Amino acid sequence: MSLTRALAVAALRPRPPRGALSPAALDGVRRLLVVRAHDQLGDFLLAGPALAALRRRFAAARITLVVNRFLAPLARHHPDADRVLVAPWGRGAGAAGGAAGFWAALRDEPYDLAVVLNTVSHSLSSDATARLAGARVVAGPAAPPLKDTPGAPLYDWAYDPAPPAGPHEMDRALAAVAPLGGPGAPLAYRFALTPAERAAAERLRATLSAGRLVALHVGTKDPAKRYPTALWIAAADAVAERLGARLALLDAPDARAAGAELARGLRAAHTPLPPLTLRETAAFLTHAELLLCHDSALLHLAAAVGVPTVSVHGRGDAARWKPPGARHVALQAPDCVPASVPPEQVAAAALAAVAAGAGATAGPPPAAGSAP
């Protein structure tokens, strides 16, 4: 452990662990703090069932959700939180009120319980935030462990996650909160758009020609996840032809060169879209029949607003990371190299996903402010 981390742990651990709370004590929680201040967009969306399970378990409580600036667009108007606070760290725009405003808002409620929602990773900053909030009890799963730090030294109650009910990451997220009790929740995303966001998306959609629309996003931060642009061109042309659809090319800040190459090479009718925020992108995607993409955050954003997807996966296990359901088709490269997936397979998967989406009975995602 580094000296800085060791000093932080020593300074923020003023009391010994207290152990598990009784069911009666958990039933009495009226102010709940949930901390999820990590830089992982897709993982936050995949934690939706865990947040829904906490809402069901603590139905009588006022829930405050803490995220960092990078996650703030996804947490805004969250249907399972009564209040969202944006911590002044992480990528993205600064939080309103700055650092002083955040810490003042964080400590203005007497939390009965603070839960650190560790699923894919475990961060010391999240643990420290929960401790500094002044909650009577700080709890969370001890696994995954803190980097270079044994156990979960800042928790009053560090519990082992329950065995996941299935292989999906949403199962693992639910397992992270199962020891708190409660009825669990379906394997579904929890994301809400406002009427104003939907209206703005309708205006953008109106600038494109009428007819069927397929969205394509070629961005991903991890080069090992990239499907070659030439293969995207072949796959997208085939999809557009078979569906009689126009392609909407979503802006990808981390793949602008690939996006320009894609636009030059496509034979199918296509429109490169201007840069959009995450929430603007989500609203626009509701007008698409399908999203073609890498294994990336946009995959889960599309699924969260009810859009079928086809994604190409390399090293990541599709059974764990793809959106659940038949309307989301994940193509797993057998040798973990995305280029090994033939464009013809992508096109066939697109037809299957669209057909499954047309036959789905699931309703739209919840509107902002709706009850869980």
Secondary structure in CASP SS format (residue, H / E / C, confidence):
PFRMAT SS
TARGET T0000
AUTHOR 0000-0000-0000
METHOD secondary structure of the structure
MODEL  1
M C 1.00
S C 1.00
L H 1.00
T H 1.00
R H 1.00
A H 1.00
L H 1.00
A H 1.00
V H 1.00
A H 1.00
A H 1.00
L H 1.00
R C 1.00
P C 1.00
R C 1.00
P C 1.00
P C 1.00
R C 1.00
G C 1.00
A C 1.00
L C 1.00
S C 1.00
P H 1.00
A H 1.00
A H 1.00
L H 1.00
D H 1.00
G C 1.00
V C 1.00
R C 1.00
R E 1.00
L E 1.00
L E 1.00
V E 1.00
V E 1.00
R C 1.00
A C 1.00
H C 1.00
D C 1.00
Q C 1.00
L H 1.00
G H 1.00
D H 1.00
F H 1.00
L H 1.00
L H 1.00
A C 1.00
G H 1.00
P H 1.00
A H 1.00
L H 1.00
A H 1.00
A H 1.00
L H 1.00
R H 1.00
R H 1.00
R H 1.00
F C 1.00
A C 1.00
A C 1.00
A C 1.00
R E 1.00
I E 1.00
T E 1.00
L E 1.00
V E 1.00
V E 1.00
N E 1.00
R C 1.00
F C 1.00
L C 1.00
A H 1.00
P H 1.00
L H 1.00
A H 1.00
R C 1.00
H C 1.00
H C 1.00
P C 1.00
D C 1.00
A C 1.00
D C 1.00
R E 1.00
V E 1.00
L E 1.00
V E 1.00
A E 1.00
P C 1.00
W C 1.00
G C 1.00
R C 1.00
G C 1.00
A C 1.00
G C 1.00
A C 1.00
A C 1.00
G C 1.00
G H 1.00
A H 1.00
A H 1.00
G H 1.00
F H 1.00
W H 1.00
A H 1.00
A H 1.00
L H 1.00
R C 1.00
D C 1.00
E C 1.00
P C 1.00
Y C 1.00
D C 1.00
L E 1.00
A E 1.00
V E 1.00
V E 1.00
L C 1.00
N C 1.00
T C 1.00
V C 1.00
S C 1.00
H C 1.00
S C 1.00
L H 1.00
S H 1.00
S H 1.00
D H 1.00
A H 1.00
T H 1.00
A H 1.00
R H 1.00
L H 1.00
A C 1.00
G C 1.00
A C 1.00
R C 1.00
V C 1.00
V E 1.00
A E 1.00
G E 1.00
P E 1.00
A C 1.00
A C 1.00
P C 1.00
P C 1.00
L C 1.00
K C 1.00
D C 1.00
T C 1.00
P C 1.00
G C 1.00
A C 1.00
P C 1.00
L C 1.00
Y C 1.00
D C 1.00
W E 1.00
A E 1.00
Y E 1.00
D C 1.00
P C 1.00
A C 1.00
P C 1.00
P C 1.00
A C 1.00
G C 1.00
P C 1.00
H C 1.00
E H 1.00
M H 1.00
D H 1.00
R H 1.00
A H 1.00
L H 1.00
A H 1.00
A H 1.00
V H 1.00
A H 1.00
P H 1.00
L H 1.00
G C 1.00
G C 1.00
P C 1.00
G C 1.00
A C 1.00
P C 1.00
L C 1.00
A C 1.00
Y C 1.00
R C 1.00
F C 1.00
A C 1.00
L E 1.00
T C 1.00
P H 1.00
A H 1.00
E H 1.00
R H 1.00
A H 1.00
A H 1.00
A H 1.00
E H 1.00
R H 1.00
L H 1.00
R H 1.00
A C 1.00
T C 1.00
L C 1.00
S C 1.00
A C 1.00
G C 1.00
R E 1.00
L E 1.00
V E 1.00
A E 1.00
L E 1.00
H E 1.00
V C 1.00
G C 1.00
T C 1.00
K C 1.00
D C 1.00
P H 1.00
A H 1.00
K H 1.00
R C 1.00
Y C 1.00
P C 1.00
T H 1.00
A H 1.00
L H 1.00
W H 1.00
I H 1.00
A H 1.00
A H 1.00
A H 1.00
D H 1.00
A H 1.00
V H 1.00
A H 1.00
E H 1.00
R H 1.00
L H 1.00
G C 1.00
A E 1.00
R E 1.00
L E 1.00
A E 1.00
L E 1.00
L C 1.00
D C 1.00
A C 1.00
P H 1.00
D H 1.00
A H 1.00
R H 1.00
A H 1.00
A H 1.00
G H 1.00
A H 1.00
E H 1.00
L H 1.00
A H 1.00
R H 1.00
G H 1.00
L C 1.00
R C 1.00
A C 1.00
A C 1.00
H E 1.00
T E 1.00
P E 1.00
L C 1.00
P C 1.00
P C 1.00
L C 1.00
T C 1.00
L H 1.00
R H 1.00
E H 1.00
T H 1.00
A H 1.00
A H 1.00
F H 1.00
L H 1.00
T C 1.00
H C 1.00
A C 1.00
E C 1.00
L E 1.00
L E 1.00
L E 1.00
C E 1.00
H E 1.00
D C 1.00
S C 1.00
A H 1.00
L H 1.00
L H 1.00
H H 1.00
L H 1.00
A H 1.00
A H 1.00
A H 1.00
V C 1.00
G C 1.00
V C 1.00
P C 1.00
T E 1.00
V E 1.00
S E 1.00
V E 1.00
H E 1.00
G C 1.00
R C 1.00
G C 1.00
D C 1.00
A H 1.00
A H 1.00
R H 1.00
W H 1.00
K C 1.00
P C 1.00
P C 1.00
G C 1.00
A C 1.00
R C 1.00
H E 1.00
V E 1.00
A E 1.00
L E 1.00
Q E 1.00
A C 1.00
P C 1.00
D C 1.00
C C 1.00
V C 1.00
P H 1.00
A H 1.00
S H 1.00
V C 1.00
P C 1.00
P H 1.00
E H 1.00
Q H 1.00
V H 1.00
A H 1.00
A H 1.00
A H 1.00
A H 1.00
L H 1.00
A H 1.00
A H 1.00
V H 1.00
A H 1.00
A H 1.00
G H 1.00
A H 1.00
G H 1.00
A C 1.00
T C 1.00
A C 1.00
G C 1.00
P C 1.00
P C 1.00
P C 1.00
A E 1.00
A C 1.00
G C 1.00
S C 1.00
A C 1.00
P C 1.00
END
